[in-house]
Amino acid sequence: MAVVTLHSLADTRRLGRLLAAGLRELGPVALLLRGPLRSGKTTLTAALTAALPGGDLAEVGSPSFTICNYYPTTPPVLHADLYRSPGSPPEELEEALDDGRSQVILEWAEYLPPQLLPEEYLDISVDACEKGRLLTLTAHGPRAEALLRQTCGQWPGGEA
């Protein structure tokens, strides 16, 4: 587990780039994002997606109404949001969590039924704090742990 404080939008973009670099090296690891409305989940997703190959073609937006957005990156990103469908995720999300070929980024992950949790995922909880945003990152599985270590090792100051 690691804790990261994002003081600015520049910090959010830096973290997105670091996560994308790790995912390019390690392969897809589901990212499960938790946090209140307007906490920066979609902003982090946009930063990460922009840093992937093909990300310049992606128009990242909140999937609150569409439930799932696909972005033409390598690997392809499935950006999903369970805010409007708690407990009943769309079939394409279930398929993407199972196939391991797509980069899944799930907002409102607290609404994902436990039986659908993938074997490998990085849980990212976002909370507001006096200094900006406080992120708690918890790895589940060896690739997620490697992603967390690599990201934290490159964070300014050498700690996350």
Secondary structure, DSSP 8 states (H G I E B T S, - for coil): -EEEEE-SHHHHHHHHHHHHHHHHHH---EEEEE--TTSSHHHHHHHHHHTSTTGGG------TTTSEEEE--SS-EEEEE-TTSTT---HHHHHHHHHSSSEEEEESGGGS-GGG--SSEEEEEEEEETTEEEEEEEEESHHHHHHHHHHHHHSGGG--
